[in-house]
Amino acid sequence: VDATPAATYDAAAALDFMTVRTPLLVASMFVRDLPARLRGRAVEPPPELRLLGANGPALPGWLLLGVEEDHEIAFGAVGRFWEPDIEWRDVALEDFPRFAEPGWGKIGCHLLVRPDGPGRTVLTYECRVASTDEEARRKMARYWVLIRPFVGHIMRATLRTIARDAEVLRL
């Protein structure tokens, strides 16, 4: 990113995921919502999806796992991601690492900022998924076959959006 680590971190912390848009991302979200639409349920996107809202994470079903100011933001969720309508499970922060109730998937992500010379930053976005039992693992594996090409694209688009926002903040 052609911006300082501080500007890049600020852009990551302020990110509204609804501003991450590409034609492929829009198409993949349409396909993701198709089962609900076919059942006659209107799918209205939220006006915004912020990682860090005024009262903590503003992503439905997600929780803030930790923040190292100006360096890293970690977030995660428990859900049945493979369901046509994702079922989210509210889990307290202190229970997240040990949560093992059968039938669920856990996702942990982080955005990491590190300096890369004067006025430049390396920004990384990593996500890991674990299942709480063998049946959930099989369901997640089948789902992953379908979504894998889109996940990488969405993550790269997210990084490009943060970089663009950081480069504007730099000015």
N, C-alpha and C positions, 0 to 999 in steps of 0.2 A: 504494500500500500504506500502510495506517495504522500504520507502524512506521518506525524509523530505517533508514538505509541499512545500518548494521552488522548489525542484526537481520535485515534482508531478505537480505543476503548470506549470513549464517550459515544461514538457512533454505534458501537455494538450494544452498549447499555441502553441507548435510546431507540433501538431498532423496532419498527412496527413491521412485523412479518407480512402484513397486508400490502406493504410497498414493494415486496419482492415479487416481481412479475416478469414472466416471459410467456410467449405463446404456448410453449410446451407445458409450463407450469399451470397455466389457465386450463389447458386441455386435460391435464392429468387430474386436476381438482374437479373438473366437470365429470370425468369418468368415475372418480372416487365417490361423488355425490349421486351418481346415476341410480343405484339401488333405492335410495330414499325417494328420488324423483319418480321412479317407476311405481312406487307404492303411494304416490300422490302427496308426498310430504314436500312442501317447499323448503328448499335449503337456502337460507339467507346467510351470506358471509357476515361475520361481525364487522363493525365499522373499523376496528383496529385489533391487532394482536401484539401486545407488547410483552417482551420478556420481563422487563422490570417496570411494573406499574407503580402508581403512587403507594399502594399497599402491598407490594411484593409482586410476584409473578401474575401477569394478567392473561395468561394462556390457560384456557379451560383444561382442567385435569393435570396441570403441570405444577411443579414446585421448584423453588430455588434451592439448590443443593449447597451452594456456597459461592462466595464472591471474594476474590482477592483484588481489591481496588486497583485499577489501572493495569491489571494483568489478566485476570481470568473470571469468567462467569460460568458456573456449572448449574445445569438444570435437568430435571428428569420427570418421569411420569410412570404410572402403573396403568395398564389398560389391556383391552383385548383389541389390539390394532387390526387384526385380521377380520373383524366383524364388519358387515356392511355399514353399520352405524357404530363407530368406535364406542365401546363402553369404557369409561374412565373410572378408576378406583381411587378415591381420596385416601391418601396415606400420609400420616404425620412424618415430618422430616426425620425425626429420630428413629422411625420404624422403616424408612425406605431401604437402608442397606440390608436389613435382615428379612424384609418382606418375602415370604415364600409360600403364600396361600396358593394351592393348585389352581391352574386354569388361567393364569395371568402372564403378561409380558411386562418387563421393566425396560425402560430406555433411560440412558444417561448420556447427556451431551455436554460439551463445553466449547466456549469460544475463548481462544487463548491469543494473547497479544504479546509480542516480544520485539525488541528493537532490532533493526537491520541497517545500521549506519545512520548518519545524520538525516533526520527528517523522513526516515523510512521505517516501515514496520512489517513484520511477518504476522499474518492473521491466519489462524487455523480454526477449523470447525470439525469436531469429532463427535460421533454418536456411536454408542454401543447398546446392543439389545441382548437381554437374557430372558429366558423363560423359567417359570416356576415349577414346571413338571414336563414330562415327556410329551403328553398330548398337546400342551400349549406350544412346545418346541416344534412339533410337526405342523401345527396350524401356522405358526409364524414362518416356518421354512417355505411352505406352499405360497403364502402371501408374499414373501420376499422375492420369489421367482418373478412375480408380477410387477412388483414395485421397484425393484433394484435399479433399473435404468433411470427411473424418475428421481429417486432419492439423491443420487449423485448430482444430477442436473439442478435440483432444488437447492442442495447445499452449496454448489458453486454459485448459483444465482444469489443466494443469501450473502456469500462472501463478497461478490461484486457490488451488491447494494450497500453493504457496510463500508467497503472501500470508497465507493462514490461519495457516500455521506461524510466519511472522514476527510476526504480530499476537499470537500466544500468547507468543513469546519476549520481546516488548516488555514484557509484564506483570511 
